Amino acid sequence: MSSTNTPACVLVKHDGAVATVTLNRPRQRNALDSRLITELSTTMARLTEDARVRAIVLTGAGTAFCAGLDLRELGDTGENMRSAGPSAGDHGPWHRPGKPVIGAVNGPAVTGGLEIVLHCDFVIASEAARFGDTHARVGVLPGWGLSYLLPQAVGVRRAREMSLTGRLVGAHEALAWGLVNRIVAGEELLATAREAARQIAELDPEIAAEHLALYRDNAASTLAEAVERESTRSLAWAERMFRPEDVAARADAVIERGRAQS
């Protein structure tokens, strides 16, 4: 839990059967430090157990959805990779809830932020949304299933291009590729996502959960194997090659490159 003087990294707003979860580090573009990773996982677990909640909308505060791993912490102590996420045995940003999660992507979703998007059940994006994978440029491997989920969403060749070039993909290109379901104006994003969530919330929660389970279980054996392989290789790479000082040296270049593409 955060202290009274420290804002929560994850905010939750309830509206009937819909819960809106907001990543809340806007000054850091909602970058994933160890605290935010832990709070997000804990929050999603709590909402899964909350019988009042039938659908979840996930968005970011400020102008970004999520800029990926906090490069300052990664380049300083590396705690957001070592003590949270795959290194802590978390093979996803949250344990798969039995409730639909709608991504409301309000701005850039990069690297770990892209992985969070990929774990949403479907995605509505604003025109300001951008998507990118800079794992390779930072010098780390993904550990939350990106190497399985991204090709599933956009196709193998496009996924390879994203991962090897680090190019940011705009909202309209992401729509054409199948990465997002819809694009709406920024001021309409949350209302649109919440309306979709309200429609889902009208369903019997057990039938909604069964539909989700069918989609997930039909791919689960392949996904489980892929995530296990990715996580194992990611951890082995980190043990062999990861040095916080190397990340720190790359961090400014990665940040400036992202700004230039925004």
URZI-V69249 format. One record per helix or strand. SS is the DSSP state (H for helix, E for strand). FROM is the first residue (numbers start at 0). TO is the last residue. If there is no record, write none. Layout:
BEGIN
ss->SS from->FROM to->TO
ss->SS from->FROM to->TO
END
This chain:
BEGIN
ss->E from->9 to->14
ss->E from->17 to->22
ss->H from->25 to->27
ss->E from->31 to->31
ss->H from->33 to->48
ss->E from->54 to->59
ss->E from->65 to->65
ss->E from->68 to->68
ss->H from->70 to->75
ss->H from->78 to->81
ss->H from->84 to->87
ss->E from->99 to->104
ss->E from->107 to->109
ss->H from->111 to->117
ss->E from->121 to->125
ss->E from->129 to->131
ss->H from->134 to->137
ss->H from->145 to->153
ss->H from->155 to->164
ss->E from->168 to->169
ss->H from->170 to->176
ss->E from->181 to->183
ss->H from->185 to->200
ss->H from->204 to->240
ss->H from->243 to->260
END
